[in-house]
Amino acid sequence: MAVFTRSYPMDVDDELADDLDRISALPDDLLHVILSILGDATMVTRTAVLSRRWRRVWTHAQKLSFVDKDPKIRAKPGQFGGFVDLALAQRGDANIQSLSISMPTSDSATPEQINDCLRYAMQHTIKTFKLFSPYHSSNETDDDHPLTILELPSNARTTSIELRLSSFRLRLPVSPSARYEALTELNLRSMCFDEEEAGARTLGDFVSTCCPRLRKLEIWGLEKLTQLVLRIEALEELDVNYSSDLRKLDVNAPNLRVLGIKLFIISLPLINENSNKHLVVGIVAPMLEEIDMHIWADRLDMHIHDRTSVRRLRNLGLRMRGQYSCNTDYGLWLLKNCPNIEHLDIYLRHMFSMNGLIDLMDKGAPRLHKVRSMVVKTSYLWPEHRFVTCTAVAPDVSWPKIIPLFEDPNTLASHPNITMDFLHEASIIGFTGTDQEMYLVSFLFGCSTSITCMTILPESDDNDDPNRSQLLKIPFTGHGCWHFQRDKYTWKRTQYEGAQGKNCAY
Amino acid sequence: MATGSGAAAAAADAEEKESGSRMITLTSNEGKAFVVTEASARQSATIRSMVDDGGCVDKGFPLPNVDSKTLARVIQYCDEHGNKEAHTVDERAALAKFDKDFIAELDADKAFLYDVTMAANYLHIQGLFALTTQCIADTIKGKTPEEIRTAFGIEYDLTAQDEEEIKEEDTHA
């Protein structure tokens, strides 16, 4: 506590001071901070007309965000691009920390203007550059309407670049001296490549040769990218998503920690005897800790060398049974071949209606001695099967049986021997109180003596939800207390073991 | 040996306990002394680093760039954020409410708002600096130039030549 009186009488001088232009007396640095908070380039540049003092203050603002908000009211095509060009030209040689340009229509800027922006940004943007370009409604990419080419300049000082260039073709710098020395993060979306063009540089070659400090690479929906060969010493995180032309992913990255792959490379229709889209994945990453993988390919050859460092498997798709299942063996293969997994997050994808218990032991899954936590998700693929998402955190999981939760409670009842001795926490989402769901709750309490916490998120937000009284009647819940909130029911075990808890609710 | 290290540990413990309730004197440029808790003073990264460097805690810290009125208001903020907990939802809501009232009062007196902003900048009180600069930015947001001039009392002093330049820029934008 401060030991002084805190009363602040307004005196007459203060009232007068209000009328003086004190803001203009603030130092430039401080005004730059304020303009950076504004961000929006239209507002920031508008301060140029306030007074003489303000004419050039904005040109040193460290963050500018150009957004074409009302493309329809702009009279001429490229007018927004012209505004961007002019604003950037007025900044002269001043550097900027963060620049983002977002153009929602193809009329916003001409290709020349976008190329100008790219050149300016690579030269002057120090930290973050983002460019979102128009998305053309017509996807004509035939010979008569080739995609417009944008060129990435040969050099950049920027540390983080995100480009979403829908319906443009990106040409990477071919100069042998091209360098993106400072670049640590690169995120490319939706653009098209033409790697067969004579003399063109491939994306893999560009990042491997020109970006020595690249730590994080994310690509999303790139077209005509057929192969990605990466040799990057610094790379720690790689995310390859939805690039359906990819046939070869070959990564050698001694510092890679996190690998994410989401690829759907399949022939349509789904059941095609002659399906032959073949994907080859080769990963050499001795420091790899996390794999987040969902691949669906007609044919998949996957080689991940030395998996002893892998601790986490996320979103691991296991397509359980059924004649439609494609080559998904990588799921089980990873389970078997990553001996040190601690966190497991699997997604059971059921293509077909099926009955009974899935016991992965039958499919040769190993005992995963080191797993400390596990999340199991199932999906609703067939409306008649209400799968319930069940999350379990259990230390020392020795590969418990995975139970698909069907409408038919007999599925569980017919397996009275299931126990979950190490189950500590369970949560159920979207609880509606059907008999099966109630049965599931009873089942979880019944098969585990170690449970300490249960969370249920009900669909109903009714304070008189009749399910509450049902929950109170479940055997074993007497070892703890239910706490009913409008949107969350929590059961916690009474802390002192031995002292029988009262069945209470509040 | 054992007793020696035990005594040292006890002394360290005592110091640890004391540091929570230690008082620190901050002196405004008008020579007025304000005594605050160390927790309150540590809201300022500038003072925090001086304290941690074993600086002149006993002698107090003179702040030649801050006047008494501004310092008093800054300390009001630091007391609230330094001495109160923000662990529970209720505690955080109480702090958010304090911030809201605090900035609303400053916003009504723009000249004082700038003084507090400058002081927060000088003393590196991150939360307070973010609060005041955001408030000034909010005043600019969504306004026409004329409205901004009125809000801040900025005098229109552009010359004919400036106006010509602006017209030129406008035709492109």
Chai-1 contact restraints between the chains, C-beta under 6 A:
chainA,res_idxA,chainB,res_idxB,connection_type,confidence,min_distance_angstrom,max_distance_angstrom,comment,restraint_id
A,A2,B,F34,contact,1.0,0.0,6.0,A-B,restraint_1
A,A2,B,V36,contact,1.0,0.0,6.0,A-B,restraint_2
A,A2,B,I75,contact,1.0,0.0,6.0,A-B,restraint_3
A,A2,B,D79,contact,1.0,0.0,6.0,A-B,restraint_4
A,V3,B,V35,contact,1.0,0.0,6.0,A-B,restraint_5
A,F4,B,F34,contact,1.0,0.0,6.0,A-B,restraint_6
A,R6,B,Q76,contact,1.0,0.0,6.0,A-B,restraint_7
A,A17,B,A111,contact,1.0,0.0,6.0,A-B,restraint_8
A,D18,B,K110,contact,1.0,0.0,6.0,A-B,restraint_9
A,D18,B,A111,contact,1.0,0.0,6.0,A-B,restraint_10
A,D19,B,G153,contact,1.0,0.0,6.0,A-B,restraint_11
A,D21,B,G153,contact,1.0,0.0,6.0,A-B,restraint_12
A,D21,B,I154,contact,1.0,0.0,6.0,A-B,restraint_13
A,D21,B,E155,contact,1.0,0.0,6.0,A-B,restraint_14
A,R22,B,A111,contact,1.0,0.0,6.0,A-B,restraint_15
A,R22,B,Y114,contact,1.0,0.0,6.0,A-B,restraint_16
A,I23,B,F152,contact,1.0,0.0,6.0,A-B,restraint_17
A,L26,B,Y114,contact,1.0,0.0,6.0,A-B,restraint_18
A,V33,B,T133,contact,1.0,0.0,6.0,A-B,restraint_19
A,I34,B,T133,contact,1.0,0.0,6.0,A-B,restraint_20
A,I34,B,I136,contact,1.0,0.0,6.0,A-B,restraint_21
A,I34,B,A137,contact,1.0,0.0,6.0,A-B,restraint_22
A,I37,B,T133,contact,1.0,0.0,6.0,A-B,restraint_23
A,I37,B,Q134,contact,1.0,0.0,6.0,A-B,restraint_24
A,I37,B,A137,contact,1.0,0.0,6.0,A-B,restraint_25
A,L38,B,A137,contact,1.0,0.0,6.0,A-B,restraint_26
A,V49,B,P145,contact,1.0,0.0,6.0,A-B,restraint_27
A,V49,B,I166,contact,1.0,0.0,6.0,A-B,restraint_28
A,L50,B,P145,contact,1.0,0.0,6.0,A-B,restraint_29
A,L50,B,I154,contact,1.0,0.0,6.0,A-B,restraint_30
A,S51,B,I154,contact,1.0,0.0,6.0,A-B,restraint_31
A,S51,B,D157,contact,1.0,0.0,6.0,A-B,restraint_32
A,R52,B,D157,contact,1.0,0.0,6.0,A-B,restraint_33
A,G82,B,H172,contact,1.0,0.0,6.0,A-B,restraint_34
A,F83,B,A173,contact,1.0,0.0,6.0,A-B,restraint_35
A,L86,B,H172,contact,1.0,0.0,6.0,A-B,restraint_36
